[in-house]
């Protein structure tokens, strides 16, 4: 997941540096998906390391750690942008280039893996 999310963001950076326009179906939603997905996965790994090193979950808000609540918000954002990206990709499927189609497909594949992963670790639980 990390590689796919980071690769999409790197591809977008290269596209912008070259001055090429955004392809149909590849607007803001895929960029947000890649950014929130990458932040969630890396933040989760960082949180696990923090808890393992300090043996405390950090500051609490109610009965939950603040960092965990932030990860849950990022997870919700990732899930919403997954749906928006899939919808945009579906609507523009005839007008996208093969390269854009492959990049969006890889991004959606990573987000399809992300959702069960987040459910397993409890990031989508209320």
N, C-alpha and C positions, 0 to 999 in steps of 0.2 A: 504494500500500500504506500509506504513511504517513497519508494522509487517512482511509482506511477504518479503520485501527486506532485512530487518534486520535478519530475520530467515534464509534466504539463506546464508548470510554472516557468521552467527554464525555456521551453519552447515558445511560450508567450513572450518572454523577455527577449529572445532572439528575434522573434517576429517584429516586435516594437522597435528594436535597435536597427533593423533593416528598413523600417518605415513601411512595411506592408500592411494593408488594411485587414481588418478582422473578417474572417470567413463567416458566411451565413450559418447560424446555429451555434457559433462559438463566441457568444457575447460575454456578458459579465458573469452569468451563472456558472459556467465552467471554471472561470478564474476563482470565484468565491468558493466553489466546491473544492478545488485543489488547495486553496489556502486554508480553509477551515479543516479539511481532512488532514492535511499535513500538521497543522497546529494541534489538532486533537490527538493524533497518534504520538507525536513527539512529546506533547504535554503529558500524556498518560504514562509514557515510558519514564519521563522525568519525575513524575509524581511517585511512581513505584520505587525509583531509586531514592528519592527523598524520604519516603516512609521506611525503606530498608535501612538507610543510613542513620536516621534520627529516631526511629521507632515511635514516632508520633505523627499523626495525620496533619498537623498544622493547626492554624486558627479555625475555630468552629463558628458556624452560623446556624443556630438551632441545634439540630442533631447531626449536621453534616459539615465536613471540612469545606472551607471556602474554595480551595483549589479544586475539589471534586465537583462543586457546583459550577465552577467556571468550565470544567471539562464537559459537564452535562449540557451546558448552554452551547458550547462549540459542537457537540454531537448533534443537538437539535438543528443547528444551522447547517451542518453537513447533510443531514437527512433532507431538509427542505431544499437545499441547493441541488441535491441529487435528483429530486423530482423535477425541479425547474430545468436542469441540464438535459434530462431525458426527454422532457417535453419539447425543448428547443431543438434537440438533435432529431427528434422524430418529425417535427414540422419542416425542417430544412434538409431532410435526408436526400432529396433529389438534387439539391443545388450545392451540396458540399463536395469538395475535392476528395480524392482518395486519401490524401495525407491527413486532412482535417477529420475525415470520417474515422480513420484509424486512431488518431489521437483522442477523439471523444469516446471512441469505443473502449480504449484502454483506461480512460478516466472513469467511465461507467462501470467497467469490470472491477476496478479498485474500490469503487463505492458500493458495488454489490457484495464485495468481501467485507467492507467496512461495517455494514449494518449488522450481520450476524456476530461479528467480532465485538461490536459495541453492546449488543444484547447479552452476549456471554459474560462480559466484564461488568455489566450492570450500569453502563453509561446511559442507557435509555430507560432506566427504571425511575419511577416517580419518587 
